[in-house]
Amino acid sequence: MDFKDTPEEAAFRTEAHSWLDANVPRREQPNQTWASTLESKDSDNIVRLAKEYQQKKYDGGWACLHWPKEYGGRGASPIERVIWGEEESRYLVPSGVFDIGQGMAGPVLMQYASEEQKQRYLPPMASGEEIWCQLFSETSAGSDLAGLRMKASREGDDWILNGEKIWTSGAHYCDYGIIVARSDVDVAKHRGLTFFFLDMKSAGVEVRPIRQITGGSNFNTVVFNDVRISDSQRLGEIGGGWGVALTTLMNERVSVGDAPGPNLDQALALAETIELDGQPAIRNQAVRSQLAKWHCETAGLKYTKYRSISALSRGETPGPENSITKLVGATKAQEIACFGLDLMDAAGIVADEALVESDARFQLAYLAAPAMRIAGGTDEVLRNIIAERVLGLPQEPRADKGMSFKDIPSGA
Ligand SMILES: Cc1cc2nc3c(=O)[nH]c(=O)nc-3n(C[C@H](O)[C@H](O)[C@H](O)COP(=O)(O)OP(=O)(O)OC[C@H]3O[C@@H](n4cnc5c(N)ncnc54)[C@H](O)[C@@H]3O)c2cc1C
């Protein structure tokens, strides 16, 4: 395979680079980044900065590159999207705020919404003016999403939603959400679900922030009390919500592929700065061997991602193999954060950006890392997907297979 830019790709890279150079500060050191919303205690500030940057990108024609132009994108190819990502990562930009909207809600609207709805909702999603969240998980339905209990009852041309969602990232600052609810309890659990979108300011929606180990509160419980939404906000068929949710989740695994937190370059920079046994840590054999391992994994992830992107450019839908990048990336991010803390010795336990190396990025990432191994599919669930759907191994036993939902025993 030849990964060198074609003349057209090289021209695109130059154009992207020139725009970024003119509009965004470059990273002065490899370890200089904005904290992600997951790590930060101040998500309001990150959201403000992210909105400003997104609007700038939109005005310059660099938002949602792969979306059609009429919906606020650039109509770029998957490879151009990768080139943009590579160039943008050299600059100091806020990230994470629009991933759910642009990476999941956008593609779902593109596939299932009416033309009028696409014209209404996609451009403000691309410009960052409106932010979207994903209301899927419930206390009894995370990995087993199809077991969810949020109730959708039909009333004329409307639906009434009742129940509780949990772990909804960004619900406290989001304008709209995509939601999956149970519309029929008499059929098997996967067949009784229906998918909608809604205004987060609808009457009866209550957002309750959850405090995280990082000190921030980026995700929430969202309570629905007789929330009335129109049937025109349904995406897909009644009872077809599972298929729509699966499309969303596959897009999630593509968009969450790069775990936040320090990367190999930042680990390398730290090892060059910190002293170990009277010399820079980078000279230590154990440190070098760890860095070499992550170098190999980083390269493996990069080319695995390129393989998915080549598939996308052939018009194929993202497949279950995308689970590999999320599984390996999240584990690697946690290992790198832990390595940073080890190298800093006693300072490793100080999570104060004013007092320790690298603005306490390693400490914050260490606290946030376990969440990345859960969000977007836990390690175990991703391993099951890889085993069953990529390697073709036998399915794990599913005791409730074929049972109607109301007959499945519950603790409630
Ligand atoms: C930072 C963060 C952000 C999130 N943001 C959102 C969001 O915006 N919207 C949203 O809807 N949800 C969100 N979630 C929720 C996330 O999707 C769920 O936490 C995740 O799907 C796991 O579900 P659970 O927490 O209910 O754990 P469970 O499913 O109860 O799992 C508990 C444990 O059992 C293991 N397990 C479960 N099933 C199996 C199995 N079949 N085989 C082997 N092991 C198994 C799991 O791996 C895990 O270790 C977020 C989570 C996090 C951490």
The ligand as an SDF file (V2000), in Angstrom:
LIG
                    3D

 53 58  0  0  0  0  0  0  0  0999 V2000
  -17.7160    8.9750   30.1510 C   0  0  0  0  0  0  0  0  0  0  0  0
  -18.9870    8.3290   29.7440 C   0  0  0  0  0  0  0  0  0  0  0  0
  -19.8410    8.9840   28.8910 C   0  0  0  0  0  0  0  0  0  0  0  0
  -21.0290    8.3820   28.5070 C   0  0  0  0  0  0  0  0  0  0  0  0
  -21.8610    9.0940   27.7080 N   0  0  0  0  0  0  0  0  0  0  0  0
  -23.0540    8.5440   27.3540 C   0  0  0  0  0  0  0  0  0  0  0  0
  -23.9800    9.2980   26.5780 C   0  0  0  0  0  0  0  0  0  0  0  0
  -23.7190   10.4460   26.1930 O   0  0  0  0  0  0  0  0  0  0  0  0
  -25.1670    8.7410   26.2920 N   0  0  0  0  0  0  0  0  0  0  0  0
  -25.5100    7.4830   26.6860 C   0  0  0  0  0  0  0  0  0  0  0  0
  -26.5850    7.0220   26.3520 O   0  0  0  0  0  0  0  0  0  0  0  0
  -24.6430    6.7400   27.4510 N   0  0  0  0  0  0  0  0  0  0  0  0
  -23.4450    7.2560   27.7820 C   0  0  0  0  0  0  0  0  0  0  0  0
  -22.5710    6.5180   28.5750 N   0  0  0  0  0  0  0  0  0  0  0  0
  -22.9910    5.2060   29.0700 C   0  0  0  0  0  0  0  0  0  0  0  0
  -22.2580    4.0400   28.4400 C   0  0  0  0  0  0  0  0  0  0  0  0
  -22.7340    3.7980   27.1340 O   0  0  0  0  0  0  0  0  0  0  0  0
  -22.4870    2.8290   29.3490 C   0  0  0  0  0  0  0  0  0  0  0  0
  -21.8750    3.1220   30.5940 O   0  0  0  0  0  0  0  0  0  0  0  0
  -21.8950    1.5730   28.7800 C   0  0  0  0  0  0  0  0  0  0  0  0
  -22.6250    1.1660   27.6550 O   0  0  0  0  0  0  0  0  0  0  0  0
  -21.8610    0.4190   29.8310 C   0  0  0  0  0  0  0  0  0  0  0  0
  -23.1100    0.2410   30.4130 O   0  0  0  0  0  0  0  0  0  0  0  0
  -23.2780    0.2030   31.9980 P   0  0  0  0  0  0  0  0  0  0  0  0
  -22.5580    1.3640   32.5740 O   0  0  0  0  0  0  0  0  0  0  0  0
  -24.7390    0.0500   32.2650 O   0  0  0  0  0  0  0  0  0  0  0  0
  -22.5040   -1.0990   32.4620 O   0  0  0  0  0  0  0  0  0  0  0  0
  -23.0540   -2.5980   32.3860 P   0  0  0  0  0  0  0  0  0  0  0  0
  -23.5700   -2.8650   31.0280 O   0  0  0  0  0  0  0  0  0  0  0  0
  -23.9620   -2.8440   33.5160 O   0  0  0  0  0  0  0  0  0  0  0  0
  -21.7090   -3.4110   32.5780 O   0  0  0  0  0  0  0  0  0  0  0  0
  -21.1530   -3.6900   33.8470 C   0  0  0  0  0  0  0  0  0  0  0  0
  -19.9480   -4.6260   33.6500 C   0  0  0  0  0  0  0  0  0  0  0  0
  -20.3880   -5.8710   33.0840 O   0  0  0  0  0  0  0  0  0  0  0  0
  -19.6750   -6.1670   31.8970 C   0  0  0  0  0  0  0  0  0  0  0  0
  -20.5640   -6.8080   30.9200 N   0  0  0  0  0  0  0  0  0  0  0  0
  -21.8040   -6.3860   30.5530 C   0  0  0  0  0  0  0  0  0  0  0  0
  -22.3110   -7.2310   29.6320 N   0  0  0  0  0  0  0  0  0  0  0  0
  -21.3770   -8.1920   29.3960 C   0  0  0  0  0  0  0  0  0  0  0  0
  -21.3160   -9.3340   28.5550 C   0  0  0  0  0  0  0  0  0  0  0  0
  -22.3380   -9.6260   27.7510 N   0  0  0  0  0  0  0  0  0  0  0  0
  -20.1960  -10.0650   28.5750 N   0  0  0  0  0  0  0  0  0  0  0  0
  -19.1490   -9.7740   29.3850 C   0  0  0  0  0  0  0  0  0  0  0  0
  -19.1570   -8.6930   30.2370 N   0  0  0  0  0  0  0  0  0  0  0  0
  -20.2510   -7.9210   30.2340 C   0  0  0  0  0  0  0  0  0  0  0  0
  -19.2370   -4.8210   31.3710 C   0  0  0  0  0  0  0  0  0  0  0  0
  -18.0920   -4.9430   30.5230 O   0  0  0  0  0  0  0  0  0  0  0  0
  -18.9050   -4.0740   32.6670 C   0  0  0  0  0  0  0  0  0  0  0  0
  -17.6360   -4.4120   33.1190 O   0  0  0  0  0  0  0  0  0  0  0  0
  -21.3650    7.0820   28.9650 C   0  0  0  0  0  0  0  0  0  0  0  0
  -20.4830    6.4030   29.8160 C   0  0  0  0  0  0  0  0  0  0  0  0
  -19.3150    7.0030   30.2090 C   0  0  0  0  0  0  0  0  0  0  0  0
  -18.3920    6.2530   31.1000 C   0  0  0  0  0  0  0  0  0  0  0  0
  1  2  1  0
  2  3  1  0
  2 52  2  0
  3  4  2  0
  4  5  1  0
  4 50  1  0
  5  6  2  0
  6  7  1  0
  6 13  1  0
  7  8  2  0
  7  9  1  0
  9 10  1  0
 10 11  2  0
 10 12  1  0
 12 13  2  0
 13 14  1  0
 14 15  1  0
 14 50  1  0
 15 16  1  0
 16 17  1  0
 16 18  1  0
 18 19  1  0
 18 20  1  0
 20 21  1  0
 20 22  1  0
 22 23  1  0
 23 24  1  0
 24 25  2  0
 24 26  1  0
 24 27  1  0
 27 28  1  0
 28 29  2  0
 28 30  1  0
 28 31  1  0
 31 32  1  0
 32 33  1  0
 33 34  1  0
 33 48  1  0
 34 35  1  0
 35 36  1  0
 35 46  1  0
 36 37  1  0
 36 45  1  0
 37 38  2  0
 38 39  1  0
 39 40  1  0
 39 45  2  0
 40 41  1  0
 40 42  2  0
 42 43  1  0
 43 44  2  0
 44 45  1  0
 46 47  1  0
 46 48  1  0
 48 49  1  0
 50 51  2  0
 51 52  1  0
 52 53  1  0
M  END
$$$$
